[in-house]
Amino acid sequence: MTPEEERSGDLLDVALADEIELVSDLVVAASSATRHFTPAEVDALLGVFPVKGHGSTSN
């Protein structure tokens, strides 16, 4: 945040705004679903894809 933005009194947190948008996307998707999403489906909705060799392979 620049000093000018700090003095303006406006709260600017880009990372937080991005997280809120992602949660909103999940809420909208979940509100129209008739079942729970799998972790892989949540990742796809968020645009996050597993990195080969990382993470759990069992559910």
N, CA, C and O atoms as CSV, one atom per row, in Angstrom:
chain,resi,resn,atom,element,x,y,z
A,1,MET,N,N,0.857,-1.172,0.000
A,1,MET,CA,C,0.000,0.000,0.000
A,1,MET,C,C,0.902,1.233,0.000
A,1,MET,O,O,1.878,1.311,0.746
A,2,THR,N,N,0.559,2.164,-0.830
A,2,THR,CA,C,1.361,3.384,-0.898
A,2,THR,C,C,0.991,4.314,0.254
A,2,THR,O,O,-0.097,4.197,0.818
A,3,PRO,N,N,1.893,5.246,0.610
A,3,PRO,CA,C,1.567,6.206,1.671
A,3,PRO,C,C,0.295,7.006,1.352
A,3,PRO,O,O,-0.477,7.326,2.255
A,4,GLU,N,N,0.080,7.322,0.093
A,4,GLU,CA,C,-1.141,8.061,-0.276
A,4,GLU,C,C,-2.388,7.240,0.020
A,4,GLU,O,O,-3.387,7.775,0.502
A,5,GLU,N,N,-2.332,5.935,-0.267
A,5,GLU,CA,C,-3.473,5.067,0.012
A,5,GLU,C,C,-3.696,4.952,1.520
A,5,GLU,O,O,-4.838,4.912,1.976
A,6,GLU,N,N,-2.619,4.898,2.287
A,6,GLU,CA,C,-2.750,4.830,3.739
A,6,GLU,C,C,-3.423,6.082,4.285
A,6,GLU,O,O,-4.258,5.995,5.185
A,7,ARG,N,N,-3.069,7.239,3.751
A,7,ARG,CA,C,-3.655,8.497,4.225
A,7,ARG,C,C,-5.109,8.659,3.770
A,7,ARG,O,O,-5.872,9.394,4.396
A,8,SER,N,N,-5.492,7.987,2.699
A,8,SER,CA,C,-6.847,8.173,2.181
A,8,SER,C,C,-7.906,7.595,3.119
A,8,SER,O,O,-9.075,7.974,3.048
A,9,GLY,N,N,-7.498,6.680,3.995
A,9,GLY,CA,C,-8.457,6.079,4.916
A,9,GLY,C,C,-9.186,4.893,4.316
A,9,GLY,O,O,-9.965,4.235,5.005
A,10,ASP,N,N,-8.945,4.607,3.029
A,10,ASP,CA,C,-9.577,3.459,2.389
A,10,ASP,C,C,-8.812,2.194,2.753
A,10,ASP,O,O,-7.582,2.187,2.799
A,11,LEU,N,N,-9.550,1.139,3.006
A,11,LEU,CA,C,-8.933,-0.140,3.291
A,11,LEU,C,C,-8.733,-0.861,1.971
A,11,LEU,O,O,-9.696,-1.129,1.253
A,12,LEU,N,N,-7.499,-1.171,1.653
A,12,LEU,CA,C,-7.190,-1.847,0.404
A,12,LEU,C,C,-6.335,-3.054,0.717
A,12,LEU,O,O,-5.177,-2.925,1.116
A,13,ASP,N,N,-6.907,-4.215,0.535
A,13,ASP,CA,C,-6.185,-5.456,0.742
A,13,ASP,C,C,-6.530,-6.368,-0.428
A,13,ASP,O,O,-7.545,-7.064,-0.412
A,14,VAL,N,N,-5.683,-6.352,-1.425
A,14,VAL,CA,C,-5.950,-7.087,-2.657
A,14,VAL,C,C,-6.055,-8.582,-2.401
A,14,VAL,O,O,-6.934,-9.240,-2.956
A,15,ALA,N,N,-5.177,-9.127,-1.574
A,15,ALA,CA,C,-5.208,-10.556,-1.287
A,15,ALA,C,C,-6.529,-10.940,-0.622
A,15,ALA,O,O,-7.131,-11.955,-0.972
A,16,LEU,N,N,-6.976,-10.136,0.327
A,16,LEU,CA,C,-8.242,-10.412,0.998
A,16,LEU,C,C,-9.405,-10.324,0.016
A,16,LEU,O,O,-10.303,-11.165,0.045
A,17,ALA,N,N,-9.397,-9.332,-0.839
A,17,ALA,CA,C,-10.458,-9.190,-1.840
A,17,ALA,C,C,-10.487,-10.405,-2.759
A,17,ALA,O,O,-11.564,-10.881,-3.117
A,18,ASP,N,N,-9.324,-10.913,-3.144
A,18,ASP,CA,C,-9.254,-12.108,-3.989
A,18,ASP,C,C,-9.824,-13.323,-3.265
A,18,ASP,O,O,-10.548,-14.120,-3.863
A,19,GLU,N,N,-9.502,-13.468,-1.987
A,19,GLU,CA,C,-10.018,-14.587,-1.211
A,19,GLU,C,C,-11.537,-14.508,-1.063
A,19,GLU,O,O,-12.225,-15.525,-1.149
A,20,ILE,N,N,-12.051,-13.319,-0.843
A,20,ILE,CA,C,-13.500,-13.142,-0.725
A,20,ILE,C,C,-14.180,-13.511,-2.038
A,20,ILE,O,O,-15.242,-14.133,-2.035
A,21,GLU,N,N,-13.578,-13.133,-3.148
A,21,GLU,CA,C,-14.149,-13.489,-4.453
A,21,GLU,C,C,-14.162,-15.004,-4.655
A,21,GLU,O,O,-15.137,-15.551,-5.171
A,22,LEU,N,N,-13.091,-15.681,-4.254
A,22,LEU,CA,C,-13.040,-17.132,-4.385
A,22,LEU,C,C,-14.106,-17.799,-3.528
A,22,LEU,O,O,-14.784,-18.720,-3.984
A,23,VAL,N,N,-14.258,-17.343,-2.298
A,23,VAL,CA,C,-15.283,-17.906,-1.415
A,23,VAL,C,C,-16.673,-17.653,-1.996
A,23,VAL,O,O,-17.541,-18.524,-1.947
A,24,SER,N,N,-16.876,-16.466,-2.540
A,24,SER,CA,C,-18.163,-16.150,-3.169
A,24,SER,C,C,-18.456,-17.096,-4.321
A,24,SER,O,O,-19.581,-17.571,-4.473
A,25,ASP,N,N,-17.441,-17.369,-5.132
A,25,ASP,CA,C,-17.613,-18.311,-6.245
A,25,ASP,C,C,-18.006,-19.694,-5.736
A,25,ASP,O,O,-18.870,-20.352,-6.316
A,26,LEU,N,N,-17.374,-20.128,-4.657
A,26,LEU,CA,C,-17.721,-21.429,-4.077
A,26,LEU,C,C,-19.144,-21.451,-3.540
A,26,LEU,O,O,-19.866,-22.430,-3.727
A,27,VAL,N,N,-19.549,-20.376,-2.874
A,27,VAL,CA,C,-20.905,-20.306,-2.319
A,27,VAL,C,C,-21.945,-20.377,-3.438
A,27,VAL,O,O,-22.942,-21.090,-3.322
A,28,VAL,N,N,-21.710,-19.644,-4.505
A,28,VAL,CA,C,-22.640,-19.659,-5.642
A,28,VAL,C,C,-22.713,-21.058,-6.241
A,28,VAL,O,O,-23.804,-21.560,-6.512
A,29,ALA,N,N,-21.563,-21.690,-6.449
A,29,ALA,CA,C,-21.548,-23.038,-7.018
A,29,ALA,C,C,-22.233,-24.029,-6.084
A,29,ALA,O,O,-23.004,-24.875,-6.534
A,30,ALA,N,N,-21.956,-23.928,-4.792
A,30,ALA,CA,C,-22.540,-24.857,-3.828
A,30,ALA,C,C,-24.043,-24.669,-3.690
A,30,ALA,O,O,-24.767,-25.631,-3.428
A,31,SER,N,N,-24.517,-23.449,-3.863
A,31,SER,CA,C,-25.957,-23.200,-3.696
A,31,SER,C,C,-26.787,-23.877,-4.786
A,31,SER,O,O,-27.982,-24.109,-4.604
A,32,SER,N,N,-26.159,-24.192,-5.910
A,32,SER,CA,C,-26.906,-24.853,-6.982
A,32,SER,C,C,-26.597,-26.346,-7.062
A,32,SER,O,O,-27.155,-27.046,-7.907
A,33,ALA,N,N,-25.720,-26.840,-6.197
A,33,ALA,CA,C,-25.343,-28.250,-6.215
A,33,ALA,C,C,-26.294,-29.060,-5.330
A,33,ALA,O,O,-26.833,-28.560,-4.342
A,34,THR,N,N,-26.481,-30.318,-5.715
A,34,THR,CA,C,-27.348,-31.203,-4.926
A,34,THR,C,C,-26.541,-32.155,-4.053
A,34,THR,O,O,-27.100,-33.018,-3.376
A,35,ARG,N,N,-25.211,-31.990,-4.076
A,35,ARG,CA,C,-24.335,-32.858,-3.281
A,35,ARG,C,C,-23.098,-32.063,-2.866
A,35,ARG,O,O,-22.886,-30.941,-3.326
A,36,HIS,N,N,-22.296,-32.651,-2.004
A,36,HIS,CA,C,-21.040,-32.031,-1.591
A,36,HIS,C,C,-20.024,-32.142,-2.720
A,36,HIS,O,O,-20.031,-33.114,-3.474
A,37,PHE,N,N,-19.148,-31.141,-2.836
A,37,PHE,CA,C,-18.073,-31.196,-3.817
A,37,PHE,C,C,-16.923,-32.033,-3.279
A,37,PHE,O,O,-16.654,-32.043,-2.078
A,38,THR,N,N,-16.254,-32.728,-4.175
A,38,THR,CA,C,-15.031,-33.432,-3.797
A,38,THR,C,C,-13.913,-32.395,-3.693
A,38,THR,O,O,-14.038,-31.302,-4.247
A,39,PRO,N,N,-12.836,-32.714,-3.001
A,39,PRO,CA,C,-11.707,-31.775,-2.958
A,39,PRO,C,C,-11.208,-31.404,-4.359
A,39,PRO,O,O,-10.843,-30.253,-4.598
A,40,ALA,N,N,-11.190,-32.357,-5.271
A,40,ALA,CA,C,-10.739,-32.072,-6.640
A,40,ALA,C,C,-11.680,-31.085,-7.328
A,40,ALA,O,O,-11.228,-30.220,-8.078
A,41,GLU,N,N,-12.980,-31.208,-7.079
A,41,GLU,CA,C,-13.945,-30.278,-7.673
A,41,GLU,C,C,-13.780,-28.875,-7.094
A,41,GLU,O,O,-13.885,-27.885,-7.818
A,42,VAL,N,N,-13.525,-28.791,-5.800
A,42,VAL,CA,C,-13.288,-27.481,-5.169
A,42,VAL,C,C,-12.046,-26.844,-5.784
A,42,VAL,O,O,-12.049,-25.660,-6.122
A,43,ASP,N,N,-10.988,-27.636,-5.926
A,43,ASP,CA,C,-9.768,-27.115,-6.549
A,43,ASP,C,C,-10.047,-26.596,-7.953
A,43,ASP,O,O,-9.552,-25.533,-8.327
A,44,ALA,N,N,-10.830,-27.330,-8.733
A,44,ALA,CA,C,-11.153,-26.906,-10.096
A,44,ALA,C,C,-11.966,-25.621,-10.088
A,44,ALA,O,O,-11.729,-24.735,-10.909
A,45,LEU,N,N,-12.924,-25.507,-9.170
A,45,LEU,CA,C,-13.719,-24.282,-9.072
A,45,LEU,C,C,-12.857,-23.074,-8.731
A,45,LEU,O,O,-13.105,-21.964,-9.202
A,46,LEU,N,N,-11.841,-23.306,-7.906
A,46,LEU,CA,C,-10.951,-22.225,-7.492
A,46,LEU,C,C,-9.840,-21.965,-8.508
A,46,LEU,O,O,-9.103,-20.986,-8.396
A,47,GLY,N,N,-9.729,-22.843,-9.490
A,47,GLY,CA,C,-8.667,-22.685,-10.471
A,47,GLY,C,C,-7.314,-23.131,-9.948
A,47,GLY,O,O,-6.268,-22.703,-10.436
A,48,VAL,N,N,-7.353,-24.005,-8.938
A,48,VAL,CA,C,-6.126,-24.537,-8.338
A,48,VAL,C,C,-6.001,-25.986,-8.782
A,48,VAL,O,O,-6.945,-26.766,-8.660
A,49,PHE,N,N,-4.852,-26.332,-9.287
A,49,PHE,CA,C,-4.664,-27.694,-9.754
A,49,PHE,C,C,-3.470,-28.301,-9.037
A,49,PHE,O,O,-2.470,-27.622,-8.807
A,50,PRO,N,N,-3.571,-29.588,-8.679
A,50,PRO,CA,C,-2.493,-30.218,-7.906
A,50,PRO,C,C,-1.175,-30.227,-8.675
A,50,PRO,O,O,-1.135,-30.350,-9.899
A,51,VAL,N,N,-0.123,-30.093,-7.917
A,51,VAL,CA,C,1.222,-30.177,-8.477
A,51,VAL,C,C,1.653,-31.633,-8.371
A,51,VAL,O,O,1.550,-32.239,-7.304
A,52,LYS,N,N,2.132,-32.191,-9.469
A,52,LYS,CA,C,2.531,-33.589,-9.479
A,52,LYS,C,C,3.553,-33.859,-8.375
A,52,LYS,O,O,4.545,-33.142,-8.242
A,53,GLY,N,N,3.291,-34.914,-7.580
A,53,GLY,CA,C,4.212,-35.279,-6.529
A,53,GLY,C,C,3.928,-34.608,-5.194
A,53,GLY,O,O,4.626,-34.878,-4.217
A,54,HIS,N,N,2.916,-33.734,-5.124
A,54,HIS,CA,C,2.563,-33.054,-3.876
A,54,HIS,C,C,1.142,-33.403,-3.487
A,54,HIS,O,O,0.288,-33.640,-4.340
A,55,GLY,N,N,0.905,-33.430,-2.205
A,55,GLY,CA,C,-0.449,-33.635,-1.697
A,55,GLY,C,C,-0.786,-35.097,-1.523
A,55,GLY,O,O,-0.014,-35.992,-1.867
A,56,SER,N,N,-1.971,-35.304,-0.975
A,56,SER,CA,C,-2.446,-36.646,-0.685
A,56,SER,C,C,-3.110,-37.242,-1.905
A,56,SER,O,O,-3.739,-36.534,-2.691
A,57,THR,N,N,-2.968,-38.559,-2.061
A,57,THR,CA,C,-3.610,-39.237,-3.177
A,57,THR,C,C,-4.813,-40.037,-2.709
A,57,THR,O,O,-5.473,-40.683,-3.523
A,58,SER,N,N,-5.115,-40.009,-1.410
A,58,SER,CA,C,-6.266,-40.754,-0.890
A,58,SER,C,C,-7.249,-39.800,-0.235
A,58,SER,O,O,-6.872,-38.732,0.249
A,59,ASN,N,N,-8.525,-40.202,-0.225
A,59,ASN,CA,C,-9.593,-39.412,0.416
A,59,ASN,C,C,-10.305,-40.223,1.430
A,59,ASN,O,O,-11.233,-39.733,2.073
